Amino acid sequence: VGDRRRGSPLWILRLARLLRNGRYDVVHLHSPVMAVAVRLLLLLHRNGPVTVSTQHNLWPSFRFPTRWANRITLRRDRHVVAVADTVRDSMGRSGASTEVIVHGVPLDEVQARAGDPAATRRELGVADSAPLLCTVANLRSNKAYPDLLAAARIVLDERPEVRFVAVGQGPLADELEAERLRLGLADGFRFLGYRPDAVEITAASDLFVLSSQHEGLPVAVMEALAVGTPVVSTDAGGVTDAVRDGIEGRIVPIARPDRLAATILEVLADRDARAAMATAAVARGEAFSIEGAVRRWEEIYEEVATR
């Protein structure tokens, strides 16, 4: 029911037609803005489907009108789920009865897709001796790419052999490329755009780096753990539920590219500590299997559809 024109409300009309003509039991809501619209739309359908919702991001990251409307209409959902403890805690009293389900990743599939790290590095043109750092994140403001670019400049000034690659696409592509050029990062930092082999790139990297201002629980972080790539990330949302500082990686404050850079350099300098983090990451990744989440959602759908 989506629309390629950003911000177009036509999806509401399409959804209204589906609800009028179809026989649906449950509508699962994800985006907070769309969730509010759907809950209000269903007020017109007395015998229509029930709603459940997944809260993916910290509520303070929403604009005030979105947060207020979501809080008021949330009570219409039959079941509310958060992707991490930090997300539930950010909901305040609205999160009192919220269940936490870590959505997880298909571990066997992710690990099978890790491929040949040496071949991936060759395809990227990265020497075996060069530390490779990757991030997998959309080119949007919440990912704080300017902070990552600033941190990369600091790292490359001290260790020019390091290579950063970023997998992702989004509305800030041109702006971020201009900033990359302004900082003179050249081949030290490359935007790769959309890549279907993002997991292979993560598995071939020495570190997975994330500079986000706010997050729920990123799939890319769970995939990094699953393939044994240590994570250096800001303390954004559910990342700290997944990555324990000093064990599977390192956690630094938000909006501190200097601290991010210093921590990256520290981890790169300690090969033994990095190897221990990689081993711990694989073990930690076992906690993020998607199978348990699937079984629980099947139970929830059955429960709410038969009430």
Salt bridges, closest charged atoms under 4 A:
ASP3 OD1 - ARG5 NE 3.34
ASP3 OD2 - ARG14 NH2 3.46
ASP77 OD2 - ARG39 NH2 2.78
ASP85 OD1 - ARG88 NH2 3.53
ASP89 OD1 - ARG88 NE 3.66
GLU99 OE1 - HIS79 NE2 2.76
GLU99 OE2 - ARG296 NE 2.82
GLU109 OE2 - ARG113 NH1 3.77
GLU123 OE1 - ARG195 NH2 2.99
ASP157 OD1 - ARG153 NH2 3.01
GLU161 OE2 - ARG159 NE 2.78
GLU177 OE2 - ARG180 NH2 2.83
GLU179 OE2 - ARG182 NH2 2.89
ASP197 OD2 - ARG195 NH2 2.80
ASP206 OD2 - ARG121 NH1 3.40
GLU215 OE2 - LYS143 NZ 2.55
ASP245 OD1 - ARG250 NE 2.96
GLU248 OE2 - ARG244 NH2 2.40
ASP258 OD2 - ARG256 NH2 2.81
GLU266 OE2 - ARG250 NH1 2.91
GLU299 OE1 - ARG296 NH1 3.07
GLU303 OE2 - ARG296 NH1 3.48
